[in-house]
Amino acid sequence: FQDLMQHSSQQQQLPPPPKNLWVIKDAMSNGAGGIWIVDPFNAHEFTDEQQSILHPQHRYIAQQYAWPPTLYKQRKCHVRVYGLLTSDGRAYVHKRAFLHVANEIFEYDSSSSSASDGIETQEHDRANKGSVRFEPSVHITNCCANSHDDDKFSGEICVELDKPGPFSTPSIDSSSGRDLPLGDYFPSIAASVAALAEKSAAYVQGGQANNGFEYLGLDFVLSSVPEEGDGHSTRRKPVAYLLEVNAPPSQDTATGLPHAEELHDEVISDLLRLWVLPNLGIKSVSKNGWECVYSPPISLDNESSVDVEEPSNLIVPSKAAILNKIRWAMFERRTSKMYESSWRKEEAGVAYSESDHPKSHKCESEKENSIFDADSFVSFVRSQFPYFSDSTITSLSSAEASMGRNIFLESGGGAQVPRVVINAMTTSLMNRDRSIVGAKYLSEARKSIASLLAGSRSEEEGQEGNEDQTVIMGANATSLIDMLARMYCENGILSKDDEIVIASENHLANVTPWIKAAESVGAKIKWWTVTKCQQHQRNGAVESSSSVLSDLVNERTRIVAVSHASNIIGRIRDIPSICSFVNQVTRNKGHVVVDGVAAAPHLLSCGSGTNPDWYVVSLHKLFGPHLGCLLGNRSVALQVANIEGH
């Protein structure tokens, strides 16, 4: 086999390739666990339904064994490459990487018996070769599978991808301490990363608003293929096959050794210099090790996924939605005046009451026409949240308390709750009367939520206006959509001749319930995909899919399940146009179910008259208690069932 430490342009005759050699990996495992080498010799261990070592509920990935493997000192290896996908569509590969090596010398006898050989021959092979043939430390190069043996473990070998080698340069002295040059493999690696960037462009462009990026750890197994030209030549050119992508890769090196940590720190520092600091307005003159391997040929701005012929067809915001924006602007203005009044009193040395300033912590006064003091503003905002301002809540130990103030990075799972909400919840619990006060609180809560999401109050303050909306409270958004899907089935609204369209970027909360509903009644599933080449399979069959909604919706469509904003790619759907289109094609028989959980903290919902049939949010992501809220069209709710009491 070709060896990285043995320079030779003319290779010896390679062993014959195996006829049927595969790597099986458990998609739910990590590290060295759940990886097997499979060929006819041991296939029975996986195909026997009664004794298979595979878990029936897990997903598995099958990859054909890369042949011939390129070795490092006669042992199999792979290279960990660092990549970067940016929201402008570009892809980068860093010049420095790691080589990971298996502990044992590589061997594989492809001439051993197959499943068709005699029983005695197979038993002999199992007894004499099986233990070596599928030994993890021979085939698996992951550090987790080899670090247990200090005498054989190679650690993390530093690699340079921008320097020619190893086959285009003389052999390398492994004791020199230099990084191993693997530039001969860079064209193959760059081609794979470029293909990945092209295929995933739709998934990262949602980060354009905040200059987002995806930091990747890519594992490539090294191999070679015959050079094009003379069929009798034994010359081969290096190739690298992509095994897996880790997004993001581990922030710790496998060994923690100084040379490995130094390489890792360099990659992260270069990432900051290349992308983060410039997008923060900080110029960086230092060179960095990232090389661009892909740039999009055209703008990533895709055409609208909804078939709207002219811009004039887009629905104009409703009167209620406009009024809501005006009310919010007026509220902000009143609040600003209130705080301005309290600050002036403070400057004048006049005592002020709680009505002047509801909280004891005050934002530092700003001089008129002075520059905005961001530090004072942030300090004031943090003071409104006990998580940040109360050390008895946020600190687990005095040592942690001495490290400084907390930074909350789990906002995707739920926002912190401000003190004003906590006080309101406490007051509700302290003064609860189910028959009178409790009913009033619930009614007011529903009115407030409907007003925020759909503009359902009249112009006269305090009076209910639009009666077309109903608000259903539940444990969370997931359980509410699950309940809704079951109601559609139980009350005969969905049947075997109906179709359900599901947007592929949906959170599972708006996917799984509708798949179960379709399976329950025999309805057909169609997928509204992010990219044109995206396909979906279920139970071994390819299901209908398209990136254009008009290809999917017809008179049999009963449900269109879509997210207002994807929590994965950040794409924002034009909900009013979607609702108008679905209503037109289905003659108001198709219902649009929108998951607004990711959008609600950032976007206004649709106004009255353009609402989807169902819109679900999570209040705990809106600075509220841990509750879900389902806003529904009242006529549709009555059609589905009398569910207002849920």
C-alpha positions in Angstrom: 0.0 0.0 0.0 1.0 3.6 -0.5 2.6 5.0 2.6 2.9 8.7 3.5 6.4 8.2 4.8 7.7 6.3 1.8 8.2 8.5 -1.3 7.7 6.7 -4.6 6.2 7.8 -7.9 6.0 4.2 -9.1 3.9 2.1 -6.8 4.0 -1.7 -6.5 1.1 -3.8 -7.5 -1.7 -3.3 -5.0 -3.5 -6.2 -3.4 -6.8 -7.0 -5.1 -9.7 -4.8 -3.9 -12.3 -6.5 -1.6 -15.5 -7.5 -3.4 -17.9 -6.3 -0.7 -16.4 -4.3 2.2 -18.4 -1.7 4.1 -18.2 0.5 7.1 -21.4 0.7 9.2 -21.8 3.6 11.6 -24.6 4.2 14.2 -25.8 7.8 13.4 -26.7 8.2 17.1 -23.2 7.4 18.3 -20.1 9.6 18.6 -16.4 8.9 19.0 -15.3 5.3 18.4 -18.6 3.7 19.5 -21.0 2.1 17.1 -18.6 1.5 14.1 -18.3 -1.9 12.4 -16.5 -3.3 9.4 -18.7 -5.6 7.4 -18.1 -8.0 4.5 -19.6 -11.4 3.6 -17.5 -13.0 6.4 -19.5 -11.4 9.2 -22.6 -10.1 7.4 -24.7 -12.7 9.2 -24.2 -10.8 12.5 -26.1 -7.8 11.0 -28.7 -9.5 8.8 -30.1 -12.0 11.3 -33.3 -10.3 12.6 -33.2 -12.3 15.8 -29.6 -11.8 16.8 -28.5 -8.6 14.9 -26.2 -6.3 16.8 -28.0 -3.3 15.3 -30.6 -1.5 17.3 -34.0 -1.5 15.6 -34.8 2.1 16.6 -31.4 3.5 15.5 -30.4 5.0 12.1 -27.3 3.6 10.5 -25.0 4.9 7.8 -23.3 2.5 5.3 -20.1 3.7 3.5 -18.2 1.6 1.1 -14.7 1.0 2.4 -12.2 3.5 0.7 -9.8 1.3 -1.2 -6.8 1.3 -1.3 -6.2 3.1 2.0 -3.1 5.3 2.2 -1.1 4.4 5.3 1.1 6.2 7.7 4.0 3.9 8.8 1.9 0.9 7.6 -1.1 2.0 9.6 -4.4 3.3 8.4 -5.0 7.1 8.9 -7.4 9.9 8.3 -7.0 13.7 8.3 -9.1 16.1 10.3 -9.6 19.3 8.2 -11.1 22.5 9.4 -13.6 24.2 7.1 -15.7 27.4 7.1 -19.0 28.1 5.4 -20.0 31.8 5.5 -23.4 33.3 5.0 -22.3 35.0 1.7 -22.0 31.6 0.2 -18.2 31.2 0.3 -16.3 28.2 1.6 -12.8 28.1 3.1 -10.3 25.4 4.2 -7.6 26.0 6.7 -4.0 25.2 5.8 -3.3 23.3 9.0 -4.9 20.0 10.0 -4.4 16.9 12.1 -3.5 13.3 11.0 -5.1 10.6 13.2 -3.6 7.1 12.9 -4.8 3.6 14.0 -2.7 1.7 16.5 -2.2 -1.6 14.6 -0.5 -2.3 11.3 -3.1 -2.5 8.5 -4.0 -5.9 7.1 -7.1 -7.2 5.3 -7.2 -10.6 3.5 -9.9 -10.2 0.8 -9.3 -13.7 -0.3 -10.9 -15.2 2.8 -14.0 -17.3 2.6 -17.3 -15.7 1.6 -20.8 -16.7 2.7 -21.0 -19.2 -0.1 -18.0 -21.3 1.1 -18.3 -24.4 3.0 -19.2 -24.4 6.7 -15.9 -25.9 7.8 -13.9 -23.3 5.9 -16.0 -20.4 7.3 -15.6 -21.8 10.9 -11.8 -22.1 10.3 -11.6 -18.5 9.1 -13.6 -17.2 12.1 -11.4 -19.0 14.5 -8.1 -17.9 12.9 -8.7 -14.5 11.2 -11.8 -12.9 12.6 -10.3 -11.4 15.7 -7.6 -9.6 13.6 -9.6 -8.9 10.5 -12.2 -6.7 12.1 -10.1 -5.3 15.0 -11.1 -1.7 15.6 -7.5 -0.6 16.2 -6.7 -1.7 12.7 -9.5 -0.1 10.8 -10.8 2.8 13.0 -8.5 5.8 13.1 -10.5 7.9 15.6 -8.4 8.9 18.6 -11.1 7.6 20.9 -10.4 4.1 19.6 -6.7 4.2 20.0 -5.7 6.6 22.8 -6.0 3.8 25.4 -2.6 2.3 24.4 0.1 4.9 25.2 2.8 2.7 23.6 1.1 2.6 20.1 -1.0 5.7 20.0 0.4 8.3 17.6 -1.4 11.2 19.1 -2.4 14.1 16.8 0.1 14.7 14.0 0.2 18.2 12.7 -0.4 18.6 9.0 0.1 21.4 6.5 -2.2 21.4 3.4 -0.5 24.3 1.7 2.8 22.6 1.1 3.4 20.0 -1.6 3.7 16.4 -0.4 4.2 13.7 0.4 4.4 12.1 -3.1 5.6 15.1 -5.0 8.5 15.7 -2.7 11.3 13.6 -1.2 10.6 11.4 1.8 10.2 13.2 5.2 12.2 12.6 8.3 9.5 11.8 10.9 11.9 12.9 13.6 12.4 16.4 12.3 9.4 17.7 14.2 8.1 19.4 11.1 4.4 19.4 10.2 3.6 16.6 7.7 3.0 18.2 4.2 -0.1 16.8 2.6 -0.6 19.5 -0.1 -1.0 16.7 -2.7 -4.4 15.9 -1.2 -5.6 19.5 -1.1 -7.3 19.7 -4.5 -9.4 16.7 -3.6 -10.3 18.1 -0.2 -11.1 21.5 -1.7 -13.4 19.9 -4.3 -15.4 18.1 -1.6 -15.7 21.2 0.5 -16.8 23.3 -2.5 -19.4 20.7 -3.3 -20.6 20.8 0.3 -20.9 24.6 0.1 -22.9 24.5 -3.1 -25.3 21.9 -1.7 -25.8 23.6 1.6 -26.0 27.3 0.4 -29.7 27.5 1.1 -29.1 26.4 4.7 -26.6 29.0 5.6 -27.9 32.1 3.7 -30.4 32.7 6.5 -27.5 34.0 8.6 -26.8 36.9 6.2 -28.6 39.4 8.5 -26.1 38.8 11.3 -23.1 37.6 9.1 -23.4 34.1 10.4 -21.1 31.2 9.6 -20.7 27.4 10.1 -17.4 26.2 11.5 -16.8 22.6 10.4 -14.5 19.7 11.3 -14.3 17.4 8.3 -12.8 13.9 8.4 -11.2 12.6 5.2 -9.8 9.1 4.7 -6.8 9.1 2.3 -6.6 7.0 -0.7 -5.5 7.1 -4.4 -6.8 6.4 -7.9 -5.1 5.6 -11.2 -3.9 8.6 -13.1 -5.7 9.3 -16.3 -3.9 8.4 -19.5 -2.0 5.2 -20.2 -4.0 2.3 -18.9 -0.8 0.3 -18.3 0.7 2.9 -15.9 1.0 2.2 -12.2 1.1 5.8 -11.3 -1.7 6.9 -9.0 -2.8 10.3 -7.8 -3.9 11.0 -4.2 -7.6 11.5 -3.3 -9.4 12.2 -0.1 -12.9 10.8 0.6 -15.1 12.7 3.0 -16.2 10.5 5.9 -18.2 12.9 8.0 -18.8 16.6 8.9 -18.9 17.8 12.5 -20.6 21.2 12.9 -19.1 22.5 15.0 -16.1 20.4 15.8 -15.0 19.8 19.4 -13.4 22.8 21.0 -10.9 20.5 22.7 -8.1 18.5 21.1 -8.0 14.8 21.6 -4.6 14.8 23.4 -4.4 18.3 24.9 -0.7 18.3 24.0 1.0 21.7 23.4 1.5 21.2 19.7 -2.1 20.2 19.2 -3.5 23.1 21.3 -1.3 25.5 19.4 -2.6 24.3 16.0 -6.2 24.5 17.2 -5.7 28.0 18.7 -4.2 29.1 15.3 -7.3 27.9 13.5 -9.7 29.7 15.8 -7.6 32.9 15.8 -7.6 32.9 12.0 -11.4 32.4 12.0 -11.8 35.5 14.1 -9.4 37.5 11.8 -11.0 36.3 8.6 -14.7 36.7 9.4 -15.7 37.7 12.9 -13.6 40.9 13.5 -14.1 42.4 10.0 -17.9 42.0 10.4 -17.6 43.9 13.7 -15.9 46.7 12.0 -12.4 45.8 13.3 -9.8 45.6 10.6 -7.3 42.9 10.7 -4.0 43.1 8.8 -2.6 39.8 9.9 -2.5 37.0 7.4 -4.5 33.9 8.1 -4.4 30.3 7.1 -7.9 30.1 5.5 -8.0 29.6 1.7 -11.2 30.2 -0.2 -12.2 27.1 -2.2 -15.6 28.1 -3.3 -17.5 31.4 -4.2 -21.1 31.4 -5.4 -21.4 32.1 -9.2 -24.5 34.3 -8.6 -26.3 36.0 -5.8 -27.8 33.7 -3.2 -31.1 35.7 -3.3 -33.5 33.0 -4.4 -36.8 33.7 -6.1 -39.8 33.6 -3.9 -40.9 30.0 -3.2 -44.5 31.0 -3.5 -45.8 31.5 -7.0 -46.8 35.1 -6.9 -46.9 36.5 -10.4 -46.6 40.2 -9.6 -45.4 42.2 -6.5 -48.9 43.7 -6.5 -50.3 40.3 -5.5 -48.7 40.5 -2.1 -51.2 41.2 0.6 -51.2 44.6 2.2 -50.9 44.7 6.0 -54.3 44.8 7.7 -55.7 47.8 9.5 -55.3 46.0 12.8 -51.7 45.2 12.2 -50.9 48.8 11.4 -52.8 50.0 14.5 -50.7 47.5 16.6 -47.5 49.0 15.3 -48.8 52.5 16.1 -49.8 51.4 19.6 -46.3 49.9 20.2 -44.6 53.1 19.0 -46.8 55.2 21.3 -46.0 52.8 24.2 -42.3 53.2 23.5 -42.6 57.0 23.4 -44.5 57.1 26.8 -42.0 54.8 28.4 -39.1 56.9 27.2 -40.7 60.0 28.6 -41.3 58.3 31.9 -37.6 57.3 32.2 -36.5 60.7 31.0 -38.5 62.3 33.8 -37.1 60.0 36.4 -33.5 60.7 35.2 -34.0 64.5 35.4 -35.4 64.2 38.9 -32.3 62.2 39.9 -30.0 64.9 38.4 -31.9 67.6 40.3 -31.7 65.6 43.6 -35.5 65.2 43.8 -36.8 61.9 45.2 -39.0 60.0 42.9 -41.6 57.3 43.4 -42.1 53.9 42.0 -44.5 55.4 39.5 -41.7 57.5 38.1 -39.4 54.6 37.8 -40.7 51.1 38.5 -37.4 49.5 39.5 -34.7 50.5 42.0 -31.9 50.0 39.5 -31.7 53.1 37.3 -30.0 53.5 33.9 -27.4 56.2 34.2 -28.7 59.6 33.1 -27.8 60.8 29.6 -27.2 64.4 28.8 -29.4 65.8 26.2 -27.9 65.3 22.7 -25.1 63.2 24.2 -23.8 60.0 22.8 -25.8 56.9 23.7 -24.1 55.1 26.7 -24.3 51.4 25.7 -22.8 50.2 29.0 -25.4 52.0 31.1 -28.2 50.7 29.0 -26.9 47.1 29.1 -26.5 47.4 32.9 -30.1 48.6 33.2 -31.5 45.8 31.0 -29.6 43.2 33.0 -31.0 44.6 36.2 -34.5 43.6 35.1 -33.6 39.9 35.1 -32.9 38.1 38.4 -30.7 35.6 36.6 -28.2 38.3 35.9 -28.6 40.6 38.9 -29.2 38.2 41.9 -26.0 36.3 42.8 -27.9 34.0 45.1 -29.7 32.6 42.0 -26.9 32.6 39.5 -24.0 31.4 41.5 -23.4 27.8 42.5 -20.3 28.6 44.5 -18.2 31.5 45.8 -15.5 30.5 43.2 -18.0 30.9 40.4 -19.3 34.2 41.8 -15.8 35.6 41.7 -15.5 34.9 38.0 -17.9 37.8 37.2 -21.3 38.3 35.7 -23.1 35.5 33.8 -23.5 35.4 30.1 -26.6 33.5 28.9 -26.1 31.6 25.6 -29.1 29.3 25.7 -31.8 31.7 24.4 -32.8 29.1 21.7 -34.1 26.9 24.5 -36.0 29.7 26.2 -35.5 33.3 27.3 -34.7 34.4 30.9 -37.8 35.8 32.7 -37.8 39.4 33.7 -38.8 40.4 37.2 -42.0 42.1 36.1 -43.3 38.8 34.7 -42.2 36.9 37.8 -44.1 39.4 40.0 -47.2 39.1 37.8 -47.1 35.3 38.0 -46.7 35.5 41.8 -49.6 37.9 42.2 -51.8 35.6 40.1 -50.9 32.6 42.3 -51.4 34.6 45.5 -54.9 36.0 44.5 -56.2 33.0 42.6 -60.0 32.5 42.6 -61.0 30.0 39.9 -64.6 31.2 39.6 -64.0 34.9 39.4 -60.4 36.2 39.4 -58.9 33.1 37.7 -61.3 33.4 34.8 -60.6 37.1 34.5 -56.8 36.5 34.4 -57.3 33.8 31.7 -59.5 36.0 29.6 -57.1 39.0 29.8 -54.2 36.7 29.0 -55.9 35.5 25.9 -56.9 39.0 24.8 -53.3 40.2 25.3 -51.8 37.3 23.3 -54.4 37.7 20.5 -53.7 41.4 20.4 -49.9 40.9 20.1 -50.1 38.1 17.5 -53.1 39.1 15.4 -54.3 42.5 16.3 -57.6 41.4 17.7 -58.6 44.5 19.7 -60.9 47.2 18.4 -59.9 50.8 18.1 -61.7 51.7 21.3 -59.3 50.9 24.2 -60.4 48.0 26.4 -63.1 46.6 24.1 -62.9 43.3 22.2 -62.8 43.8 18.5 -62.1 40.9 16.1 -64.0 37.9 17.2 -62.5 35.6 14.5 -59.6 34.4 16.7 -59.5 31.8 19.5 -56.6 31.3 21.8 -55.8 27.9 23.2 -53.2 27.5 26.0 -51.2 24.3 26.5 -48.1 22.8 28.1 -45.9 23.8 25.1 -46.0 24.2 21.4 -45.2 20.6 20.6 -48.1 19.2 22.6 -50.5 21.7 21.1 -49.6 20.8 17.5 -49.8 17.1 18.4 -53.3 17.6 19.9 -54.3 19.6 16.8 -53.2 16.8 14.4 -55.1 14.2 16.4 -58.2 16.2 16.3 -58.0 16.5 12.5 -57.9 12.7 12.4 -60.4 11.9 15.0 -63.1 14.2 13.6 -62.7 13.0 10.0 -61.3 16.2 8.5 -58.4 14.2 7.2 -59.0 11.2 5.0 -57.0 8.8 2.8 -57.6 10.9 -0.4 -56.2 14.1 1.2 -52.7 15.5 1.1 -50.4 17.2 3.6 -47.6 19.6 2.6 -44.8 19.9 5.1 -42.0 22.4 4.8 -38.7 20.6 5.3 -37.1 23.3 7.4 -39.8 22.9 10.1 -39.0 22.1 13.7 -40.0 18.4 14.4 -42.9 19.7 16.4 -44.6 20.7 13.2 -43.5 17.6 11.3 -43.9 14.4 13.3 -47.6 15.0 14.3 -48.6 15.4 10.6 -46.6 12.4 9.5 -48.4 10.3 12.2 -51.8 11.8 11.1 -51.1 10.9 7.5 -50.1 7.3 8.5 -53.2 7.1 10.6 -55.7 7.9 7.8 -53.6 7.0 4.8 -53.1 10.6 3.5 -50.3 11.5 1.3 -47.2 13.5 2.4 -45.5 16.1 0.2 -42.4 18.0 1.1 -41.8 21.7 0.4 -38.0 21.6 0.3 -35.3 24.3 0.7 -33.3 23.2 -2.3 -34.4 21.8 -5.6 -32.3 18.6 -5.2 -33.6 17.7 -1.8 -35.5 14.4 -1.5 -37.4 12.7 1.3 -37.9 9.0 1.8 -40.3 7.3 4.2 -40.7 3.6 4.6 -38.3 3.1 1.7 -40.3 5.1 -0.8 -39.4 8.5 -2.3 -42.1 11.1 -1.5 -43.2 14.0 -3.7 -41.1 17.1 -3.1 -40.4 20.5 -4.6 -38.9 23.8 -3.7 -41.8 25.6 -5.2 -45.1 25.6 -3.3 -47.3 25.8 -6.4 -46.0 22.4 -7.5 -47.3 20.8 -4.3 -50.7 22.4 -3.5 -53.9 21.3 -5.2 -57.5 20.8 -4.5 -56.8 17.8 -2.3 -54.4 19.6 0.0 -55.8 19.8 3.6 -52.8 20.9 5.6 -49.8 23.1 4.8 -47.4 22.9 7.8 -44.7 25.6 7.7 -42.5 27.6 10.0 -42.7 31.3 10.1 -38.9 31.4 10.6 -36.7 28.4 10.6 -34.7 27.8 13.8 -32.0 26.1 11.7 -31.4 28.2 8.6 -33.2 31.5 9.6 -35.4 31.6 6.5 -38.5 33.7 6.9 -41.6 32.6 5.0 -44.1 35.1 3.6 -47.0 33.8 5.6 -49.7 36.2 4.2 -48.9 35.2 0.6 -48.8 31.5 1.5 -52.2 31.7 3.2 -53.7 33.6 0.2 -52.3 31.1 -2.3 -53.4 28.0 -0.3 -56.9 29.4 0.1 -57.2 30.2 -3.5 -56.1 26.8 -4.8 -58.0 24.7 -2.2 -61.1 26.9 -2.2 -60.5 27.6 1.5 -60.5 23.8 2.3 -56.7 23.8 3.0 -55.5 24.9 6.4 -52.2 26.6 7.0 -50.5 25.6 10.3 -47.6 27.9 11.2 -44.9 27.2 13.8 -44.1 30.7 15.0 -41.9 29.7 17.9 -38.6 30.9 16.4 -40.2 34.0 14.7 -42.3 35.4 17.5 -39.4 36.9 19.6 -38.3 38.8 16.5 -41.2 39.4 14.1 -44.7 40.6 14.2 -47.3 38.0 13.3 -49.7 38.5 10.4 -52.5 41.0 10.9 -56.3 40.3 10.9 -57.6 39.0 7.6 -54.3 37.5 6.5 -53.8 35.2 9.4 -53.0 31.5 9.0 -55.6 29.1 10.3 -53.3 28.1 13.2 -50.3 29.9 14.6 -48.4 28.4 17.6 -45.8 30.1 19.9 -43.9 29.3 23.0 -44.4 31.9 25.7 -41.2 30.9 27.5 -39.3 32.2 24.4 -41.1 35.5 24.7 -39.9 36.3 28.3 -43.0 34.5 29.7 -43.8 31.4 31.7 -43.3 27.9 30.3 -46.5 27.6 28.3 -47.5 27.1 24.7 -50.2 29.1 22.9 -52.1 28.2 19.8 -53.9 31.0 18.0 -56.6 29.8 15.7 -59.2 31.0 13.3 -62.5 30.6 15.2 -64.4 29.2 12.3 -61.7 26.6 11.6 -61.5 25.7 15.3 -65.3 25.1 15.4 -64.9 23.0 12.3 -62.1 20.9 13.8 -63.9 20.5 17.2 -65.1 22.5 20.1 -61.6 22.8 21.6 -61.8 26.1 23.3 -62.0 24.4 26.6 -58.7 22.7 26.2 
